[in-house]
Amino acid sequence: CEIISPKHKQMAVVRLSKRAWEQLKSKEFRSYLLSTHFWGPVANWGVPMAALADMKKDCEIISPKMTVAMVIYSSLFMRFALRVKPRNLLLFVCHFTNFSAQSVQLGRLINYNLKKGENAV
């Protein structure tokens, strides 16, 4: 096992930082920041953030139709994000997060309705 000295680690971090800074300054990156490939997913992040915030709320507010629609919507857009050229991984991660959060919400709703049904008997 080779031991890397702290000085070599520091030099590697400096080189990596310089490369990252050059990438951030590039015309391609500026072009990406001004594209719908970037701003579409950024604007869309409100949907999974709301779903994650709703996990702390009472199950009575969960709409089964809307939750199923959001699961289907995010499933379709996850596929789209991988099929579009160039692939849009930011959009994929956004919809994967939303798909996961909405699936948890759907599971919470099913458990809630099952427990409510048991109490009614």
N, C-alpha and C positions, 0 to 999 in steps of 0.2 A: 504494500500500500504506500503510495507516494504521498508525502506530506508537502503541502503547498504553504510557502511562507506568507505571513500577513502582507508583506510588501508586494508579492506577486498577485495576491487576491485583490489588493487595492488597485494595482495597475490594470487588472482584468476588468474591474468595475468601472474604472475611468474610461477604458477603451469601449466598453459596452455602452456607457452613458453617451459618449461622443457619437457612436454609431446611431443610437436611438435619437439623439438630437438632430443629426443630419437627416434621418428619415422623416422626422417631424417637420423639418424645414423644406422638404422636397415638394416639387410642384405636384407630384402624384398625390401626396397626402393632403395638400391644400385642396386639390380637386375633389378628393374623396369627402372631405369635410363639407364641401358645398353641394354634394350630390344627394339624391333621394335615397341612395344606398345607405347613407348615414342618418339623415334626418327622419326618414320613415320609421325605422326601428326606434330611434330616440323618442319620437312623439308617441309611438305605440307602447312604450314602457309603462305608461299610466294604467293600462289595463291589468297587467299582472301585479303591479304594485297595489291596485285597489283590491284585487282578489286576495293577495297576501294580508292586507289590512283587515279584510272581512273575516278572516279566520278566527279573529278574537271576538266576533260578534255572535249574537244568538242565531241559532239555526233557522228560526222562523222567518228571517229576512231573505233566505236563499231561495231564488227562483229556479225551480227545476228546469223549465224550458230554456231560460237564458243560460244556465250553467251548461246544459247539454249543447246548446248552440255554440258556446264559447270553446268547449272541448273540440267540437268538429271544426270550427273556424281555425283554431290554433293548429290542429292536426294538418289541415290543408295547407296552411301557410308555412309550417315547418318543411313540408315537402317542397313547396314553391321556393323557399329560401335556399334549398340545396340544389334545385334544378336550374335556377336562373343563372345566367353567365354575366359576370363573375358571381360565384356563390356569395350569398349574403349571410355570413355567420352571425353577425349582430342581430339580424332579424330572426334567424333560427333560434338563438339563445333566448330572445325575448318570447317567442311563441312556445318554446319548450318550457320556460318558466310559467307562462300562462296556462299551458296544458296541464302541468303538474299541479298548480294551485287550484285550478278549476276541478281537477279530478279529486283532490282532497276535499274541496267543498261539496262535491257530489257525494262522496263517501260519508261526510258528516251529515248531509241531508238524509241519506238512506238510513244511517244508524239512528238518527233522531226520529224518523218516521216509524222505524221498527220498534223503538222503545216506547214511542207514543201509542202504538198499536197494542203493545203488551200491557200497558197501564190501563187501556180501555176495557180489556177483557176481564 
